Amino acid sequence: MRDIKFRGKRTSNGQWVYGYYVQTPKGEHLIYLQPFAEASQNTYYHVDAKTVGQFTGLMDISGMPIYEGDVVCFPKI
């Protein structure tokens, strides 16, 4: 079974954050750094909804995870 994880760009500084995505009833888009069940005090960041992507379960040639919305280039043969 693959990991269910997400990434998104923080609205405060544009840096990528990785973790668990939640959209609140108020319309906020948040990424939590730890699953709810494992965290007593969980850190979260507000993220831009347009940048949120889920982990596909695949890795690129360098071993980096591929997320939805990534641009993947194939070498010419």
C-alpha positions in Angstrom: 0.0 0.0 0.0 1.3 3.4 -0.9 1.7 6.4 1.5 -1.1 8.9 1.3 0.8 12.2 1.5 0.6 15.6 0.0 2.6 18.7 -0.7 1.8 22.3 -1.2 3.4 25.8 -1.2 3.0 27.8 1.9 1.1 31.0 1.5 3.4 32.9 3.8 6.7 32.3 2.0 6.2 30.0 -1.0 8.2 27.1 0.4 7.1 23.5 -0.2 5.7 21.6 2.8 5.0 17.9 2.8 2.5 16.0 5.0 -1.3 15.5 5.4 -3.8 17.7 3.6 -7.0 19.1 5.1 -9.5 21.5 3.8 -11.4 23.1 6.7 -15.2 24.0 6.6 -14.0 27.6 6.5 -12.3 26.9 3.2 -8.7 27.0 4.6 -6.2 24.6 3.0 -3.7 23.2 5.5 -0.9 20.7 5.4 -0.2 19.0 8.8 3.3 17.6 9.3 2.2 14.6 11.3 -0.9 12.4 11.2 -3.5 13.5 13.7 -3.4 10.2 15.7 0.4 10.5 16.2 0.6 14.1 17.3 -0.2 15.7 20.6 0.6 19.2 19.3 0.5 19.2 15.5 2.2 21.8 13.3 0.4 22.9 10.2 0.8 25.4 7.4 -1.7 27.3 5.2 -1.0 26.4 1.6 -2.2 27.7 -1.8 -4.9 25.3 -3.0 -3.6 25.5 -6.6 -0.3 24.0 -5.6 -1.5 21.0 -3.6 -0.6 17.6 -5.1 -0.9 14.0 -3.9 2.0 11.6 -3.9 1.6 9.2 -6.9 3.5 6.3 -5.3 6.1 6.6 -8.1 9.7 7.8 -7.9 11.8 9.5 -10.6 15.2 8.2 -11.8 16.9 10.0 -8.9 14.7 8.4 -6.3 12.6 11.6 -5.7 8.9 11.1 -5.2 6.5 12.2 -8.0 3.5 14.3 -7.0 0.4 15.1 -9.1 1.1 18.1 -11.2 4.8 17.4 -11.6 6.2 17.8 -15.1 8.0 14.6 -16.1 10.4 14.6 -19.1 11.5 11.5 -20.9 14.9 11.4 -22.6 15.0 11.0 -26.3 16.2 7.6 -27.4 
